[in-house]
Amino acid sequence: MNLLSKVNSPKDIKGMSIDELKTLAQEIREVLITRVSETGGHMAPNLGFVEATLALHYVFDSPKDKFVFDVSHQSYIHKILTGRKEGFTDPASYSKYSGYTNPNESEHDFFTVGHTSTSVSLASGMAKARDLKGEDGNVIAIIGDGSMSGGEALEGLNVSATLGSNFIVLFNDNDMSIAPNEGGFYAHFKALRDSKGKAENNFFKAMNLDYVFVEDGHDLESLIETFKAVKDIDHPIVIHMVTVKGKGLPEAEADKETYHYIMGKHFDVDAYMKEEHFDDIIATHLLEKMKQDPKVVGLTAGVPNIGGFNPERRAQAGKQFVDVGIAEEHMVAMAAGIAKNGGKPVILDAATFLQRTYDQLTQDMALNNNAVTILSFPLGGGISQMDATHSSAFDMAMMNMIPNLRVLSPATKEELLAMLNWSLDQSDFPVMIRVPGGKVQTYEAGSAFNGDLSNQVTVKGNTVVLLGLGAFYDLALRTKDALKAELGIDATVVNPRLSSEVDADVLESLKADHSLVITLEDGVLDGGFGEKVSRFYGLADMKVLNIGMKKEVNDRVPMDELVARYHLSPELIVNDVKAILNK
C-alpha cells in the first residue's frame, strides 16, 4: 500500500498523476476486499465507486465543495480519503467508524444517513442555503444503486431544476439496486446507456436539467475531465455515469445481489445453515399459499431477500411477487388497492424502512380498513447493536398508534404462521405481524393461535406477572425461572400477542393474586406496549415495571452494554423485583 500510506486527506491525491491514481484505486480495492471480507459490510457498492470517489476528491475541494451521498453505502472510499483510513487498514480499528456517512466522524460528512433516495433533496437544501448566504462552492448529490426509483429522488430533481445556481447530481448507474432493478424507469436508463446518452427521450432533460453522459465510470481520465468541466457551473446538471457494481472482484461482478452486503469471516455459515430462520420459513409458507390462492401476492420495496425471496423463490412466485423498487410509500398504497379490490397482499419489509410510509399506512390503508398484511422484520432484532440508521426498535411504537391496525407479536414460528394464515383469511382490517428477532423459538404455549387476540396466560402463578411480548417471551420464561430460584416467587407468565391495545379482561383478572406486573418488549418504551399496560393500572393498587429501550439513538452499541443499560437479563430484572418488593 505504498501510495495509500501517504494519503491522509483529499489534498494528498491532488498532485498525483493519472497512473498514480490508477495504482491508488487498485490499492484501495485490495483494502476494501480484505476489510469487508473480514468484518462484513457493503462490498459491491463500494467496489463500483472507487474511481468516481478519487476523481471527485481530485477535482473538487471537500469540505467546501460538499458531497452528499445517497444511502451512503458507497462512502467507504470517501472515508479512506478523508482521514479515516485506519478504519479500513488497521484490524484493531475496523469497528471505529460507521458504514455510513456521519458528521460526528469528519467535517467531510454532512448527514447521518442510511436510507435511500434522499441525497438530491438534502443537497438541494444545502445549495439553497449557500445561495441565501451569498457563498460559493459546489454541491454534489451522489445517487445510485436503485435510489432513483424512490419518489423523494424524483421530487428532489423536480425542485432542483429550478434552483438556477450551481448544483450537480452524479447518477451512478450500475443497472442494479440491492436486487435487480424493477420498473419502467430502468428501461429508459438502459436506452440512455445503449445510446451513450443520446436517446431522443431523456428524462433528465425533460425535467429541464442539463445533462452529460460518462460511458465508463471507471475511466479516471474521463471522470476527471467531466468533473473539471462542470466544477463551478452556474446551473443544475446531471452527470449520468455508468459503472459496474462489484468492480474488481469477479465473484461480486457475477453475483451483484449476494455481494451487495456480505456478513464477513466472523459469520459462521455452517452454523447458520443448520438453523431455522424466519425469512426462509415465511417465504416457503407464502409460496404454498400462493399456489393455493392466486389472489395472494407478496410485495417488497427493493429488499426481497429480507422476506426470504431470493432469485429462485421470486421466479417461483412469478406475478404473485412484486418488487416495487425503492418506493415504500407506493408499496403500501398499492397493497391497499390490491386489498380493496379483493386481493390478499402481504408486505415484506424491514422495520426501519416502514418508517418511510406513515401517511400511506394511516390514510390509504388503515383509515380505509384495507386488509393488508404487513410482515415487519427487525434487522438484528428490535433492540440490537445495529447502526443508528437501521435501528428496528421503533416499528411497534409507530404502528401501535394507528387506529384500525392490529399489531401482533408472535413468540414462536407456529404462532407466526397461524397469525399469517388468519390475517390472509380475514378482510376486516389491516394487520402487522412483528417477526421475532433472534433464533426461531417453538414453545408449546404459543402454537394455538386461532384468531383470538386476547392475552394468553401460559403459566399461572402469583405475586409477579411477566408479560413477554413476541421475541421477549423467552426472556419472560427465563426470568420466571430466575425469580423462583432467587426469591421463591412462582411468577405468572403471559404471552400478550397483541401490542396495539391491552386485554382489559386478562389485566383485570391479574389484580387478585399479583402486586407487580413487568412488561417486556423488544423495542422502544415510549409509545410501546408497556405504557398501555401502565396506563390501564394507573389508578389500581398494582406496581408496573416496563422493560425495553429508552427513547434514544444507539449507534453500534454492543449488545452486552444494551442489556446492562435496559436491564434485559433475568438477573437484572430479579434485582429490580427485589428493590420494588423490598425483598
C-alpha positions in Angstrom: 0.0 0.0 0.0 2.8 2.4 -1.0 0.6 5.2 -2.2 -2.3 4.7 0.2 0.1 5.0 3.1 0.8 8.6 2.0 -2.9 9.6 1.8 -4.4 11.2 4.9 -6.6 13.9 3.4 -8.0 14.7 0.0 -5.2 17.2 -0.7 -2.7 14.3 -0.7 -4.1 13.0 -4.0 -4.4 16.3 -5.9 -0.8 16.2 -7.2 -0.9 12.6 -8.3 -0.6 11.6 -11.9 -3.3 9.5 -13.7 -1.1 6.4 -13.4 -0.6 7.0 -9.7 -4.4 7.4 -9.2 -4.9 4.1 -11.0 -2.5 2.4 -8.7 -4.1 4.0 -5.7 -7.5 2.7 -7.0 -6.1 -0.8 -7.1 -4.6 -0.4 -3.6 -8.0 0.8 -2.2 -9.8 -2.1 -3.8 -7.4 -4.5 -2.2 -8.0 -2.8 1.2 -11.8 -2.9 0.7 -11.9 -6.6 -0.2 -9.7 -7.5 2.7 -11.5 -5.4 5.3 -15.1 -6.2 4.2 -14.3 -9.9 3.8 -13.2 -9.9 7.4 -15.9 -7.7 9.0 -18.8 -7.8 6.6 -20.3 -4.8 5.0 -21.3 -3.3 1.7 -18.9 -4.9 -0.7 -20.2 -4.4 -4.2 -21.5 -0.8 -4.0 -18.1 0.4 -2.8 -16.0 -1.5 -5.3 -18.1 0.1 -8.0 -17.4 3.6 -6.8 -13.6 3.7 -6.3 -12.6 5.7 -9.4 -15.5 8.1 -9.1 -14.6 8.9 -5.5 -11.0 9.5 -6.4 -12.0 11.8 -9.3 -14.4 13.7 -7.1 -11.8 14.4 -4.4 -9.1 15.1 -7.1 -11.2 17.8 -8.8 -13.4 19.3 -6.1 -12.3 20.8 -2.8 -14.1 19.0 0.1 -15.4 20.1 2.6 -16.0 23.5 0.9 -17.4 21.6 -2.0 -20.0 19.3 -0.4 -20.6 15.7 -1.3 -24.0 14.3 -0.2 -24.1 10.5 -0.5 -27.4 8.7 -1.1 -27.8 5.8 1.4 -24.0 6.3 1.8 -23.3 2.6 1.5 -20.8 3.6 -1.2 -18.9 6.0 1.1 -16.1 3.7 2.3 -13.6 5.2 -0.2 -14.6 8.7 0.8 -13.9 7.8 4.4 -10.5 6.3 3.5 -9.5 9.6 1.7 -10.8 11.9 4.5 -8.7 10.9 7.5 -10.4 7.6 8.5 -8.1 5.2 6.7 -7.2 3.2 9.8 -10.8 2.0 9.9 -10.0 0.1 6.8 -6.3 -0.8 7.0 -5.8 -1.5 10.7 -7.7 -4.5 12.1 -7.7 -3.0 15.6 -9.7 0.0 14.2 -12.1 -1.9 11.9 -15.1 -1.1 14.1 -14.1 2.5 14.7 -16.2 4.1 12.0 -19.8 3.7 10.9 -20.6 2.1 7.5 -22.4 5.3 6.5 -21.6 9.0 6.4 -21.5 10.5 9.9 -20.8 14.2 10.7 -19.5 13.2 14.1 -16.6 11.5 12.4 -15.5 14.1 9.9 -16.0 17.6 8.6 -16.3 16.0 5.1 -19.6 14.3 6.1 -22.8 16.3 6.4 -25.6 13.8 7.2 -26.0 10.6 9.2 -28.0 8.8 6.6 -28.6 5.1 5.7 -32.0 5.3 3.9 -32.3 5.8 0.3 -33.4 8.4 -2.3 -32.6 11.3 0.0 -29.4 12.8 -1.4 -30.9 15.1 -4.1 -33.3 16.7 -1.6 -30.7 17.1 1.1 -28.1 18.5 -1.3 -30.7 20.9 -2.9 -31.3 22.3 0.6 -27.6 22.8 1.1 -27.4 24.6 -2.2 -30.3 26.8 -1.3 -28.7 27.8 2.0 -25.4 28.5 0.2 -27.2 30.9 -2.2 -29.2 32.6 0.6 -25.9 33.3 2.4 -24.2 34.6 -0.7 -21.5 31.9 -0.6 -19.9 29.9 -3.4 -18.7 26.3 -3.7 -20.1 23.2 -5.4 -22.8 21.0 -4.0 -22.8 17.4 -5.4 -25.6 14.9 -4.8 -24.5 11.3 -5.3 -27.2 8.8 -6.1 -27.3 5.3 -7.5 -28.0 1.6 -6.6 -31.7 1.8 -7.4 -32.3 5.0 -5.4 -33.5 6.8 -8.5 -36.8 4.8 -8.3 -37.7 6.5 -5.0 -40.3 9.2 -5.0 -38.2 11.6 -2.9 -35.4 11.4 -5.5 -37.8 12.5 -8.3 -39.3 15.2 -6.1 -35.8 16.4 -5.4 -34.8 16.5 -9.1 -38.0 18.4 -9.9 -37.3 21.2 -7.4 -33.5 21.2 -8.1 -34.1 22.0 -11.7 -35.5 25.4 -10.6 -32.5 26.4 -8.4 -30.8 28.5 -11.1 -27.4 28.0 -9.5 -24.6 25.5 -9.0 -26.0 22.0 -8.4 -24.5 18.8 -9.6 -26.2 15.4 -9.5 -23.9 12.4 -10.0 -26.1 9.5 -11.1 -24.2 6.3 -10.6 -26.0 3.9 -13.0 -24.9 0.3 -12.4 -28.2 -1.2 -13.5 -28.8 -2.6 -10.0 -30.5 -1.9 -6.8 -29.8 -4.4 -3.9 -31.5 -6.8 -6.2 -32.1 -6.3 -9.9 -33.9 -3.0 -10.7 -37.6 -3.1 -11.3 -39.8 -0.6 -13.0 -40.2 1.3 -16.3 -37.6 3.9 -15.4 -34.8 1.3 -15.8 -35.8 0.5 -19.4 -35.3 4.2 -20.0 -31.9 4.3 -18.3 -30.9 1.3 -20.4 -31.9 3.2 -23.6 -29.7 6.1 -22.4 -26.8 3.7 -21.7 -27.2 1.9 -25.0 -27.2 5.2 -26.9 -24.4 6.7 -24.9 -26.7 9.4 -23.6 -28.1 10.3 -27.0 -31.5 8.7 -26.9 -34.2 11.1 -28.0 -36.2 10.6 -24.9 -34.3 11.9 -21.9 -36.0 12.1 -18.5 -33.4 14.5 -17.0 -33.7 16.9 -19.9 -37.4 16.7 -19.8 -37.2 18.0 -16.2 -35.2 21.0 -17.5 -31.9 19.7 -16.2 -28.6 19.9 -18.1 -27.2 16.5 -18.8 -23.9 14.9 -19.6 -23.1 11.2 -20.1 -20.0 9.3 -19.0 -19.8 5.9 -20.7 -17.2 4.4 -18.4 -17.4 5.5 -14.7 -14.1 3.6 -14.0 -12.1 5.7 -16.5 -10.3 8.2 -14.4 -9.3 10.4 -17.3 -12.9 10.7 -18.5 -14.2 11.3 -15.0 -11.7 14.0 -14.2 -12.3 15.8 -17.5 -16.0 15.7 -16.9 -15.8 16.9 -13.3 -13.5 19.7 -14.3 -15.9 20.8 -17.0 -18.8 21.1 -14.5 -17.0 22.4 -11.5 -18.4 25.9 -10.5 -21.2 25.5 -13.1 -23.9 28.1 -12.7 -27.0 25.9 -13.1 -28.2 22.4 -12.2 -26.7 19.5 -14.2 -26.9 15.7 -14.1 -23.8 13.6 -14.8 -25.1 10.1 -15.9 -22.2 7.8 -15.1 -22.2 4.0 -16.0 -20.3 1.7 -13.6 -20.1 -2.0 -12.7 -21.3 -2.9 -9.3 -18.6 -5.1 -7.6 -15.9 -3.9 -10.0 -12.6 -5.7 -9.5 -13.9 -8.7 -7.6 -15.1 -11.3 -10.1 -17.5 -13.1 -7.8 -19.1 -9.7 -6.9 -19.4 -8.7 -10.5 -21.0 -12.1 -11.3 -23.4 -12.1 -8.3 -24.1 -8.4 -7.5 -27.1 -9.2 -5.3 -25.3 -11.5 -2.9 -22.3 -9.2 -2.7 -24.3 -6.0 -2.1 -23.8 -6.7 1.6 -21.8 -9.7 3.0 -21.5 -11.0 6.5 -17.8 -11.4 6.8 -15.4 -14.1 8.1 -16.8 -13.9 11.6 -20.1 -15.1 10.3 -20.4 -18.9 10.8 -22.1 -20.1 7.6 -22.2 -23.7 8.6 -24.0 -22.9 11.9 -26.3 -20.6 10.1 -27.3 -23.2 7.6 -28.1 -25.7 10.3 -30.6 -23.3 12.0 -34.1 -22.4 11.1 -34.7 -18.7 10.0 -37.9 -16.8 9.8 -37.2 -15.4 6.3 -37.0 -19.0 4.9 -39.9 -20.2 7.0 -42.1 -17.3 5.8 -41.1 -17.4 2.1 -41.7 -21.2 1.9 -45.1 -20.8 3.6 -46.1 -17.9 1.4 -45.1 -19.8 -1.8 -47.5 -22.6 -0.7 -50.3 -20.0 0.0 -49.7 -18.5 -3.5 -50.1 -21.9 -5.1 -53.3 -22.5 -3.2 -54.7 -19.0 -3.9 -53.9 -16.8 -6.9 -55.0 -13.7 -5.0 -52.1 -13.9 -2.6 -49.3 -11.5 -3.6 -46.1 -10.6 -1.8 -44.7 -7.0 -2.1 -41.4 -5.6 -1.2 -39.5 -2.3 -1.8 -36.1 -3.2 -3.2 -35.3 -5.7 -0.4 -36.8 -9.1 -1.4 -34.2 -11.1 0.5 -35.4 -9.7 3.8 -38.5 -11.8 3.4 -36.6 -14.8 2.1 -37.5 -14.2 -1.6 -34.2 -15.0 -3.2 -34.0 -15.1 -7.0 -35.2 -18.7 -7.1 -38.2 -18.0 -5.0 -39.0 -14.9 -6.9 -39.1 -17.0 -10.1 -41.4 -19.5 -8.4 -43.8 -16.8 -7.3 -43.8 -15.1 -10.7 -46.5 -12.4 -11.0 -47.5 -13.1 -7.3 -44.4 -11.3 -6.1 -43.9 -7.6 -6.8 -40.7 -5.6 -6.1 -41.7 -2.0 -6.4 -38.2 -0.7 -6.2 -37.2 1.9 -3.6 -40.7 3.1 -3.2 -42.1 2.1 0.2 -44.9 4.7 0.1 -46.1 3.3 -3.2 -45.8 -0.2 -1.9 -48.2 0.4 0.9 -50.7 2.3 -1.2 -50.6 -0.4 -3.9 -51.2 -3.0 -1.3 -54.2 -1.1 -0.1 -55.5 -1.0 -3.6 -55.0 -4.8 -4.0 -56.8 -5.4 -0.8 -59.7 -3.1 -1.7 -60.2 -5.0 -5.0 -60.2 -8.4 -3.4 -56.6 -9.4 -3.4 -54.5 -10.6 -0.4 -51.4 -8.5 -0.2 -48.5 -9.4 2.1 -45.9 -6.7 2.6 -42.4 -7.9 3.5 -40.2 -5.1 4.7 -37.5 -4.2 7.3 -38.9 -2.4 10.3 -36.6 0.5 9.8 -37.9 1.1 6.2 -41.5 1.1 7.2 -40.9 4.4 8.9 -41.0 6.0 5.5 -44.6 5.1 4.9 -46.5 6.6 7.8 -49.1 8.6 5.8 -49.9 5.7 3.5 -50.2 3.4 6.5 -52.6 5.7 8.3 -54.6 7.1 5.4 -54.6 4.7 2.4 -54.5 1.5 4.4 -55.8 1.9 8.0 -58.4 4.7 7.6 -60.0 2.7 4.8 -59.7 -0.6 6.7 -58.0 -2.3 3.8 -56.9 -5.8 4.8 -53.2 -5.6 4.1 -50.9 -8.0 6.0 -47.5 -6.4 6.9 -44.6 -8.6 8.0 -42.1 -6.3 9.8 -38.6 -7.7 10.0 -36.4 -6.2 12.7 -32.9 -6.1 11.4 -30.7 -7.8 14.0 -33.7 -7.7 16.4 -35.6 -4.8 17.8 -33.1 -3.7 20.4 -29.8 -4.5 18.8 -26.3 -3.3 18.0 -27.3 -2.1 14.5 -26.1 1.3 13.4 -28.3 4.3 14.1 -29.9 4.5 10.6 -31.0 0.9 10.6 -32.4 0.5 14.1 -35.6 -1.6 14.2 -36.6 -0.5 17.7 -39.4 1.9 16.7 -41.8 0.0 14.5 -44.1 -1.3 17.1 -44.5 2.1 18.8 -45.1 3.7 15.4 -47.7 1.2 14.4 -49.4 1.0 17.8 -50.7 4.5 17.3 -52.6 3.8 14.1 -56.4 3.3 14.5 -57.8 0.1 12.9 -54.4 -1.6 12.6 -53.8 -4.7 14.7 -50.2 -5.1 15.7 -49.3 -8.7 16.5 -46.1 -10.1 18.1 -45.8 -13.8 17.8 -43.4 -15.7 20.1 -43.0 -18.8 18.0 -42.8 -19.9 14.4 -46.1 -21.8 14.8 -47.8 -18.7 16.2 -46.4 -16.5 13.4 -47.6 -18.8 10.7 -51.0 -19.1 12.3 -51.3 -15.4 12.5 -50.3 -15.0 8.9 -52.9 -17.6 7.8 -55.6 -15.8 9.9 -54.7 -12.4 8.6 -54.9 -13.6 5.0 -58.3 -15.2 5.7 -59.9 -12.1 7.1 -60.9 -8.9 5.2 -62.0 -6.6 8.0 -58.8 -4.6 8.9 -55.1 -4.4 8.3 -52.7 -6.4 10.4 -49.0 -6.0 11.1 -47.1 -9.1 12.3 -43.8 -8.3 14.0 -41.4 -11.1 13.0 -39.4 -12.1 16.1 -35.8 -11.2 16.1 -33.1 -13.7 17.1 -33.4 -17.5 16.9 -36.6 -19.3 15.9 -38.4 -20.5 19.0 -41.0 -23.2 19.3 -42.9 -23.4 22.7 -46.0 -25.4 23.3 -47.6 -22.3 24.7 -47.7 -20.2 21.6 -48.8 -22.6 18.9 -52.6 -22.4 19.4 -53.4 -19.0 17.8 -56.8 -19.2 16.0 -57.7 -15.5 15.7 -58.3 -15.0 19.4 -56.5 -11.7 20.1 -56.7 -12.0 23.9 -53.6 -12.2 26.0 -52.6 -15.8 26.7 -51.8 -16.7 30.3 -49.3 -19.6 29.7 -48.1 -20.2 33.2 -50.3 -19.3 36.2 -48.5 -18.2 39.4 -48.7 -15.3 41.9 -47.2 -12.1 43.1 -45.3 -11.1 39.9 -46.7 -11.1 36.3 -44.3 -11.3 33.3 -45.8 -10.1 30.1 -43.3 -11.2 27.5 -44.2 -9.7 24.1 -43.0 -11.5 21.0 -39.3 -12.2 20.9 -39.1 -11.3 24.6 -41.5 -14.1 25.6 -38.3 -16.2 26.0 -36.9 -13.6 28.4 -40.1 -13.8 30.4 -39.7 -17.6 30.8 -36.1 -17.3 31.8 -36.9 -14.5 34.3 -39.6 -16.7 35.8 -37.0 -19.4 36.5 -34.7 -16.8 38.0 -37.4 -15.4 40.3 -38.2 -18.9 41.5 -34.5 -19.7 42.2 -33.6 -16.4 43.8 -36.7 -15.3 45.6 -39.0 -18.3 45.7 -41.6 -16.5 43.6 -43.8 -18.5 41.2 -44.4 -15.8 38.7 -47.3 -15.8 36.2 -46.2 -15.6 32.5 -48.4 -14.1 29.8 -47.9 -14.1 26.1 -49.7 -10.8 25.1 -49.7 -11.4 21.3 -51.2 -8.0 20.6 -49.3 -4.8 21.3 -51.6 -2.2 19.8 -54.2 -2.5 22.6 -54.5 -4.1 26.0 -56.6 -7.0 27.0 -58.7 -5.4 29.9 -60.2 -8.7 31.0 -56.9 -10.5 31.5 -55.2 -7.5 33.1 -58.2 -7.0 35.4 -58.1 -10.7 36.4 -54.4 -10.4 37.4 -55.1 -7.9 40.2 -56.4 -10.6 42.6 -53.1 -12.5 43.1 -50.4 -10.1 42.0 -48.8 -6.9 43.2 -46.2 -6.3 40.4 -46.6 -6.5 36.6 -43.5 -6.5 34.4 -43.8 -5.8 30.7 -41.0 -7.0 28.4 -40.8 -5.7 24.8 -38.1 -5.7 22.1 -38.4 -2.1 21.2 -38.7 1.5 22.5 -40.8 2.0 25.6 -42.2 5.4 24.6 -45.4 4.7 22.7 -44.9 1.0 23.2 -47.0 -1.8 24.7 -45.8 -1.4 28.3 -47.0 2.2 28.5 -50.5 1.0 27.6 -50.4 -1.6 30.5 -49.1 1.1 32.9 -52.0 3.4 31.9 -54.5 0.6 32.5 -53.3 0.1 36.0 -52.9 3.8 36.7 -55.4 4.1 39.5 -55.1 0.5 40.7 -53.0 -0.8 43.6 -50.6 -2.5 41.2 -47.0 -1.6 40.5 -45.8 -1.8 36.9 -42.3 -2.1 35.6 -41.7 -1.5 31.9 -38.6 -3.2 30.4 -37.5 -2.2 27.0 -35.4 0.5 25.2 -35.2 4.2 26.3 -36.0 6.7 23.6 -32.6 7.5 22.3 -30.2 7.0 19.4 -27.9 4.0 19.6 -25.2 3.6 17.0 -23.5 0.2 17.0 -23.6 -0.1 20.8 -22.5 -3.6 21.9 -25.4 -5.8 22.9 -24.0 -6.6 26.3 -23.9 -2.9 27.0 -27.6 -2.5 25.9 -28.5 -5.5 28.1 -27.0 -3.8 31.1 -28.4 -0.4 30.3 -32.0 -1.6 29.8 -32.0 -4.5 32.3 -32.6 -7.1 29.6 -31.4 -10.1 31.6 -33.2 -12.3 34.2 -30.6 -11.4 36.8 -31.0 -7.7 36.4 -34.8 -8.0 36.4 -34.7 -10.0 39.6 -32.6 -7.3 41.2 -35.3 -4.8 40.1 -38.0 -7.0 41.7 -36.0 -7.2 44.9 -35.9 -3.4 45.1 -39.6 -3.0 44.3 -40.9 -5.6 46.6 -38.3 -4.9 49.3 -37.0 -8.4 49.3 
